Amino acid sequence: MSDEEAPKWVTPLSSFKPGDWRTPTLKDMELPEDRVNDEDYSLVFVPEDSWAKLIHWCSTTKQ
């Protein structure tokens, strides 16, 4: 087999891409577990949707 007839090189990523696949980047993303060692880290982590529900509940609850 000559160099011109060499088979095409196929890797798993070049042969299959799931629907949510994105090209790798060096962009930093803050994760909740990364904040644990921060000085201003609170004792409780509340996801955004739960926080919104809590605020709504507090504003509609009669005291």
PEWO-V135603 format. One line per field, one symbol per residue. phi: phi as a letter, one per 20 degrees, with the letter a starting at -180 (. if undefined). A space follows every 50 residues. Layout:
# PEWO-V135603
phi = ???
This chain:
# PEWO-V135603
phi = .effdfffecdgfeebcfgefcffcdffcfdgffegeffefefcdcfgff fffffffffdeee
